[in-house]
Amino acid sequence: MKKIVSIIIVIVSLLLIGTIFLFTNKKIDLVESNLEIANPKDLKLEVIENTNTSLRWKVINNTGKEVTTSYEFFIEKYKDGKWYSYQVIANFNEIGINIQDEHTDAVDFEMIYGNLEKGKYRFIKKIDGKYLAGEFNIN
């Protein structure tokens, strides 16, 4: 009986946390970005395709050495001539992604950012200690 009660408590707790996360992250404040975006000639981040809830990205590495990134990412919105960051706290699995020449991946950001409105955005990843960005539009 104790085992069943414990399982029910865990399930209810997870449902409550999930519900809070879903509803609190839909109303995210934008603050002026303070990230310094690098633009190296031999390392590039591109957004290949996107919707208002997901995107596919690609890193092109011409450095001649392996670079590393993680699953962590940020999305910023361009507004009134400036970039603004969404203030989101999310835990990402810190498993490293090693990139020799090229790497393509996808992210579904709806749970974190909700449905993005029309506008200009940039997808940001930290790669080998530098923030790189790929711009995209929501029409």
C-alpha positions as CSV (number, residue, x, y, z in Angstrom):
1,M,0.0,0.0,0.0
2,K,2.8,2.4,0.9
3,K,4.4,1.7,-2.5
4,I,1.2,2.6,-4.4
5,V,0.8,5.8,-2.4
6,S,4.4,6.8,-3.1
7,I,3.9,6.2,-6.8
8,I,0.7,8.3,-6.8
9,I,2.5,11.1,-5.0
10,V,5.3,11.1,-7.5
11,I,2.9,11.1,-10.5
12,V,0.8,13.9,-9.1
13,S,4.0,15.9,-8.3
14,L,5.3,15.5,-11.9
15,L,1.9,16.5,-13.4
16,L,1.8,19.6,-11.1
17,I,5.4,20.6,-12.0
18,G,4.7,20.0,-15.7
19,T,1.5,22.1,-15.6
20,I,3.2,25.0,-13.8
21,F,6.1,24.9,-16.3
22,L,3.7,24.9,-19.3
23,F,1.6,27.8,-18.1
24,T,4.3,30.0,-16.5
25,N,6.7,29.8,-19.5
26,K,4.1,31.1,-22.0
27,K,4.3,34.6,-20.5
28,I,8.0,35.3,-20.9
29,D,9.6,38.7,-20.4
30,L,11.9,40.1,-23.0
31,V,15.0,41.9,-21.8
32,E,17.7,43.6,-23.9
33,S,20.3,41.0,-24.9
34,N,23.8,41.2,-23.4
35,L,25.2,38.2,-25.3
36,E,28.3,38.9,-27.4
37,I,27.8,37.0,-30.6
38,A,31.0,35.8,-32.4
39,N,31.2,35.7,-36.1
40,P,34.2,33.5,-37.0
41,K,34.9,32.9,-40.6
42,D,35.6,29.2,-40.1
43,L,32.7,28.2,-37.9
44,K,29.1,28.9,-38.8
45,L,25.6,28.3,-37.3
46,E,22.7,28.2,-39.7
47,V,19.0,27.8,-39.3
48,I,18.0,25.5,-42.1
49,E,14.2,25.6,-41.7
50,N,11.8,26.7,-39.0
51,T,8.2,27.0,-37.8
52,N,6.9,29.1,-34.9
53,T,7.6,26.1,-32.5
54,S,10.6,24.3,-33.9
55,L,13.7,24.6,-36.1
56,R,16.5,22.6,-37.7
57,W,20.0,23.9,-37.3
58,K,23.4,23.2,-38.8
59,V,27.0,23.9,-37.7
60,I,29.6,24.1,-40.4
61,N,33.1,23.6,-39.0
62,N,36.0,24.6,-41.2
63,T,38.5,25.1,-38.3
64,G,40.4,21.9,-39.0
65,K,39.7,20.7,-35.4
66,E,36.8,19.2,-33.6
67,V,34.5,21.7,-31.8
68,T,32.0,21.0,-29.0
69,T,28.6,22.3,-28.1
70,S,25.7,21.0,-26.0
71,Y,21.9,20.8,-26.3
72,E,21.5,24.2,-24.6
73,F,20.2,27.0,-26.9
74,F,18.7,30.5,-26.6
75,I,16.2,32.4,-28.8
76,E,16.2,36.1,-29.1
77,K,13.8,38.5,-30.9
78,Y,14.7,41.6,-32.9
79,K,12.6,44.5,-31.9
80,D,13.0,48.3,-32.3
81,G,16.5,48.0,-33.6
82,K,17.8,45.8,-30.8
83,W,18.0,42.1,-29.8
84,Y,16.0,40.9,-26.8
85,S,16.4,37.7,-24.9
86,Y,13.6,35.7,-23.5
87,Q,14.1,35.2,-19.8
88,V,13.7,31.4,-19.5
89,I,15.2,29.0,-17.0
90,A,15.3,25.6,-18.5
91,N,17.6,22.6,-17.7
92,F,19.3,21.0,-20.6
93,N,21.1,17.8,-20.7
94,E,24.8,18.8,-20.8
95,I,25.9,15.9,-23.0
96,G,28.5,17.3,-25.4
97,I,28.1,17.2,-29.1
98,N,31.4,16.9,-30.9
99,I,31.5,18.3,-34.4
100,Q,34.3,17.5,-36.8
101,D,33.1,19.0,-40.1
102,E,29.3,19.4,-40.0
103,H,26.4,18.6,-37.7
104,T,22.6,19.0,-38.3
105,D,20.0,18.7,-35.5
106,A,16.5,19.9,-34.6
107,V,14.9,21.5,-31.6
108,D,11.2,21.8,-30.6
109,F,11.1,24.8,-28.4
110,E,7.3,25.1,-27.9
111,M,7.4,23.9,-24.2
112,I,10.1,26.5,-23.4
113,Y,9.1,29.5,-25.6
114,G,5.5,28.8,-26.7
115,N,4.4,29.8,-30.2
116,L,6.7,32.6,-31.5
117,E,4.9,35.6,-33.0
118,K,5.7,37.0,-36.4
119,G,9.1,38.7,-36.4
120,K,12.8,38.3,-36.8
121,Y,14.7,36.0,-34.4
122,R,18.0,34.4,-33.8
123,F,18.9,30.9,-32.6
124,I,22.0,31.0,-30.4
125,K,24.3,28.2,-29.3
126,K,27.6,28.2,-27.4
127,I,30.2,26.4,-29.5
128,D,33.7,26.1,-28.2
129,G,33.1,28.9,-25.7
130,K,31.7,31.4,-28.2
131,Y,28.1,32.3,-28.8
132,L,27.1,31.8,-32.5
133,A,23.7,32.8,-33.9
134,G,21.6,31.8,-36.9
135,E,18.8,34.2,-37.8
136,F,15.3,33.2,-38.9
137,N,11.9,34.8,-39.5
138,I,8.4,33.9,-38.5
139,N,6.0,35.1,-41.1
